[in-house]
Amino acid sequence: MKKVSVVSLGCSKNLVDAEQMLGILEDNGFSIVADEEEADIMIVNTCAFIDSAKQESIDCILEHAQYKEKDKNKILVVTGCMSQRYKEELKAELPEADIVIGTNDYPRIAEILKSYDAEKANIYCSDAYANEDGLPRTTTTPSYMAYLKIAEGCDNHCTYCVIPSIRGKYRSRSIEDILVEAKSLVEEGAKELVVIAQDTTRYGIDLYGEYKLGELLERLAEIESLRWIRLHYLYPELLTDELIETIAKNDKICNYFDIPIQHCNNDVLKRMGRRTNKKQIISLIEKIRTNIPNAVIRTTLIVGFPGETDEQFEELREFVTTAEFDRLGAFAYSQEEGTPAAKLDGQIDEETKLVRQETIMVDQAAVSEELNMRRKGKAFEVLVEGYDAIIKQYYGRTYGDSEEIDGKVFFTASKKLSSGEFVLVKIEDYTEFDLYGKMEED
């Protein structure tokens, strides 16, 4: 029996792939260990979305390669998006990688490892995109929450994005298969399911000929022990009135809208290949807040896109201040080879991009502090995540905070609590991104 360690980088969708690899390996007699020094086989599941993600992947591969210097029998396996995108370059420039497996071949990982031959090329990166339903899975997230991937690939073809070339066309899983997995995750203890895809709003159109996210959410909400359903990556052009209504009327679906808008200037949006304009974005925000007054809206922005003028950037700054997004992440544009945006005129220097990124985040910090001030004195249901022995407080998340990417609620309690419990917390203080309070007694 071989011991295997796995490190997964990048997004939650990539993490689900890693968890499926773990499940497949365990079903095939492999033993999973947390320490690379103990492992016979080390797997690095890479990301290749932007330059910083690629560098993190390379650094992680090289760190793992150091273990091979101590034990020449160790096998280093590189999987994920970087493998798929740079299969030949990886083998040539990082000879430390013994096996390279792409995003379409990871379901074969047990077979590949069992047949490993050091004398072969050991590159497995086919272009045959397919959904693999019913794969075993070993979750690595806290026991009370799990990610639920409902589709693979993307059809949007934003000019800056490499995902369609790596992951292929949008491919929805069947409602039946998703429900089987969701029920299994809840039976294992998950109280929160985070629904993910590159574009969740597109769900079903390829498989059923119509958009089915609303129906899927209603079916998920029927799972008895499930408390929270959280949605990520809702593209604005497909966030319909019907979908907003479905979210509004169902208590299990968090009033949390993760909507990547990327910019507000119409010219920049057009060059990005986005399908909405500023007026439509403003209208959507107003519609959500009218129908769901306590809605939490999260977004992402790209600054320094080719041709973005000082005036367009200032327009974005004003928009961030007036739109009052509850959560916001700003990213400096990354010029990715093979994308249309990489060939556009008006590429902006790195220093300017980073200054703009920092400026937006400073603007957002002021917005976040103002919004958190308004939450003072109110009580929120909080999912308990743990206890901080240093500050002697529990911490957790409200419906408006997603795992790892958003803020926390720190609070005192008069009784011992366990991770995964839900308690009511009255907010007494705040910072730009976190809340502080006291658990309300029964």
Backbone hydrogen bonds, N-H to C=O, Kabsch-Sander energy under -0.5 kcal/mol:
donor,donor_aa,acceptor,acceptor_aa,energy
4,V,31,S,-3.4
5,S,41,I,-2.3
7,V,43,I,-2.3
9,L,45,N,-2.8
15,L,11,C,-1.5
16,V,12,S,-1.9
17,D,13,K,-1.4
18,A,14,N,-2.0
19,E,15,L,-2.5
20,Q,16,V,-2.2
21,M,17,D,-2.2
22,L,18,A,-2.3
23,G,19,E,-2.1
24,I,20,Q,-2.6
25,L,21,M,-2.6
26,E,22,L,-2.6
27,D,23,G,-2.2
28,N,24,I,-0.9
28,N,25,L,-0.6
29,G,26,E,-1.5
30,F,25,L,-2.6
31,S,2,K,-3.0
33,V,4,V,-2.9
36,E,34,A,-0.5
38,E,35,D,-1.0
39,A,35,D,-0.9
40,D,3,K,-2.2
41,I,3,K,-2.4
42,M,75,I,-3.1
43,I,5,S,-2.9
44,V,77,V,-2.7
45,N,7,V,-3.3
45,N,43,I,-0.6
46,T,44,V,-0.8
46,T,79,T,-2.9
54,K,50,I,-2.2
55,Q,51,D,-2.6
56,E,52,S,-2.1
57,S,53,A,-2.0
58,I,54,K,-2.5
59,D,55,Q,-2.7
60,C,56,E,-2.1
61,I,57,S,-2.4
62,L,58,I,-2.4
63,E,59,D,-2.2
64,H,60,C,-2.2
65,A,61,I,-1.9
66,Q,62,L,-0.9
66,Q,63,E,-0.6
67,Y,64,H,-1.2
68,K,64,H,-0.7
68,K,65,A,-0.7
69,E,65,A,-0.8
69,E,66,Q,-0.5
70,K,66,Q,-0.7
71,D,67,Y,-1.7
74,K,71,D,-1.7
75,I,40,D,-2.4
77,V,42,M,-3.5
77,V,75,I,-0.6
78,V,99,I,-2.9
79,T,44,V,-2.5
79,T,77,V,-0.5
80,G,101,I,-0.6
81,C,46,T,-1.5
84,Q,80,G,-2.0
85,R,81,C,-2.5
86,Y,82,M,-2.7
90,L,86,Y,-2.8
91,K,87,K,-1.5
92,A,88,E,-1.9
93,E,89,E,-3.2
94,L,90,L,-2.4
97,A,94,L,-2.3
98,D,76,L,-1.9
98,D,96,E,-0.6
99,I,76,L,-1.7
100,V,122,N,-2.5
101,I,78,V,-2.8
102,G,124,Y,-3.0
105,D,102,G,-0.8
106,Y,102,G,-0.7
108,R,105,D,-2.0
109,I,106,Y,-1.9
112,I,108,R,-2.6
113,L,109,I,-2.6
114,K,110,A,-2.3
115,S,111,E,-1.4
116,Y,113,L,-1.1
120,K,117,D,-2.2
124,Y,100,V,-3.4
124,Y,122,N,-0.5
129,Y,127,D,-1.6
133,D,131,N,-0.7
135,L,132,E,-0.6
138,T,19,E,-2.3
139,T,137,R,-0.6
145,M,142,P,-2.1
146,A,192,E,-1.9
148,L,194,V,-2.9
149,K,147,Y,-0.5
150,I,148,L,-0.5
150,I,196,I,-2.5
151,A,196,I,-0.6
152,E,171,R,-2.1
154,C,168,G,-2.4
159,T,272,M,-2.4
161,C,158,C,-1.6
165,S,162,V,-0.6
166,I,162,V,-1.3
166,I,163,I,-0.7
167,R,163,I,-3.8
168,G,163,I,-0.6
168,G,164,P,-1.5
171,R,152,E,-3.1
173,R,150,I,-2.6
178,I,174,S,-2.2
179,L,175,I,-2.5
180,V,176,E,-2.0
181,E,177,D,-2.0
182,A,178,I,-2.8
183,K,179,L,-2.6
184,S,180,V,-1.7
185,L,181,E,-2.5
186,V,182,A,-2.2
187,E,183,K,-2.3
188,E,184,S,-1.4
189,G,186,V,-1.6
190,A,185,L,-2.2
191,K,144,Y,-2.8
192,E,144,Y,-1.8
193,L,228,W,-2.3
194,V,146,A,-2.4
195,V,193,L,-0.7
195,V,230,R,-3.2
196,I,148,L,-2.3
200,T,233,Y,-1.7
201,T,233,Y,-0.7
202,R,199,D,-1.0
203,Y,200,T,-1.8
205,I,202,R,-1.6
208,Y,204,G,-3.6
209,G,204,G,-0.7
209,G,205,I,-0.9
210,E,204,G,-0.7
212,K,203,Y,-2.9
213,L,203,Y,-0.6
216,L,212,K,-2.6
217,L,213,L,-2.7
218,E,214,G,-2.0
219,R,215,E,-2.1
220,L,216,L,-2.5
221,A,217,L,-2.3
222,E,219,R,-0.9
223,I,220,L,-1.9
224,E,222,E,-0.5
226,L,223,I,-1.2
227,R,191,K,-2.0
228,W,191,K,-2.5
229,I,252,K,-2.5
230,R,193,L,-2.8
231,L,256,Y,-0.5
232,H,195,V,-2.0
234,L,258,D,-3.5
235,Y,233,Y,-0.8
238,L,235,Y,-1.4
239,L,236,P,-1.1
240,T,238,L,-1.5
244,I,240,T,-2.2
245,E,241,D,-2.3
246,T,242,E,-2.1
247,I,243,L,-2.2
248,A,244,I,-2.5
249,K,245,E,-2.2
250,N,246,T,-0.8
250,N,247,I,-0.5
251,D,249,K,-0.6
253,I,250,N,-1.1
254,C,229,I,-2.6
254,C,252,K,-0.7
256,Y,254,C,-2.4
257,F,296,V,-3.2
258,D,231,L,-0.6
258,D,256,Y,-0.7
259,I,257,F,-1.0
259,I,298,R,-3.1
261,I,259,I,-0.8
261,I,300,T,-0.6
262,Q,300,T,-2.6
263,H,261,I,-1.3
269,L,265,N,-2.7
270,K,266,N,-2.2
271,R,267,D,-2.1
272,M,268,V,-1.9
273,G,269,L,-0.6
273,G,270,K,-1.0
274,R,269,L,-2.4
281,I,277,N,-2.2
282,I,278,K,-2.6
283,S,279,K,-2.4
284,L,280,Q,-2.2
285,I,281,I,-2.3
286,E,282,I,-2.4
287,K,283,S,-2.3
288,I,284,L,-2.5
289,R,285,I,-2.3
290,T,286,E,-1.9
291,N,287,K,-2.2
292,I,288,I,-2.6
295,A,292,I,-2.3
296,V,255,N,-2.8
297,I,295,A,-0.5
298,R,257,F,-3.3
298,R,296,V,-0.5
299,T,327,R,-1.6
301,L,329,G,-2.3
302,I,262,Q,-2.6
303,V,301,L,-0.5
303,V,331,F,-2.6
307,G,346,G,-2.6
308,E,305,F,-2.7
309,T,307,G,-0.5
313,F,309,T,-2.2
314,E,310,D,-2.4
315,E,311,E,-1.9
316,L,312,Q,-1.7
317,R,313,F,-2.3
318,E,314,E,-2.3
319,F,315,E,-2.1
320,V,316,L,-2.4
321,T,317,R,-1.8
322,T,318,E,-2.4
323,A,319,F,-3.0
324,E,320,V,-1.0
325,F,320,V,-0.5
326,D,297,I,-1.1
327,R,297,I,-1.9
329,G,299,T,-1.9
331,F,301,L,-2.6
333,Y,303,V,-2.8
335,Q,333,Y,-0.5
336,E,334,S,-1.1
337,E,335,Q,-0.5
339,T,336,E,-1.6
341,A,159,T,-2.6
342,A,339,T,-0.9
343,K,340,P,-1.4
344,L,341,A,-1.2
348,I,304,G,-0.5
353,K,349,D,-1.9
354,L,350,E,-2.5
355,V,351,E,-2.3
356,R,352,T,-2.4
357,Q,353,K,-2.3
358,E,354,L,-2.4
359,T,355,V,-2.4
360,I,356,R,-2.3
361,M,357,Q,-2.0
362,V,358,E,-2.1
363,D,359,T,-2.3
364,Q,360,I,-2.6
365,A,361,M,-1.9
366,A,362,V,-1.4
367,V,363,D,-1.6
368,S,364,Q,-3.2
369,E,365,A,-2.2
370,E,366,A,-1.9
371,L,367,V,-2.4
372,N,368,S,-2.6
373,M,369,E,-2.0
374,R,370,E,-1.4
375,R,371,L,-0.6
375,R,372,N,-0.7
376,K,372,N,-0.6
376,K,373,M,-1.1
377,G,427,I,-2.9
378,K,375,R,-2.0
380,F,425,V,-2.7
382,V,423,V,-3.4
383,L,397,R,-3.1
384,V,382,V,-0.7
384,V,421,E,-3.1
385,E,395,Y,-2.9
386,G,395,Y,-1.6
388,D,393,Q,-3.3
389,A,387,Y,-0.8
392,K,388,D,-1.4
393,Q,388,D,-1.4
394,Y,411,F,-2.7
395,Y,386,G,-2.2
396,G,409,V,-1.8
397,R,383,L,-1.7
401,D,398,T,-1.8
405,I,403,E,-1.4
406,D,402,S,-1.7
409,V,396,G,-2.5
410,F,408,K,-0.5
410,F,435,L,-2.9
411,F,394,Y,-2.6
412,T,437,G,-1.6
420,G,384,V,-3.1
421,E,418,S,-1.8
423,V,382,V,-2.3
425,V,380,F,-2.7
425,V,423,V,-0.5
426,K,438,K,-2.6
427,I,378,K,-2.9
428,E,436,Y,-3.1
429,D,436,Y,-2.2
431,T,434,D,-2.5
435,L,408,K,-2.4
436,Y,429,D,-2.4
437,G,410,F,-2.5
438,K,426,K,-2.0
439,M,412,T,-2.9
440,E,424,L,-3.2
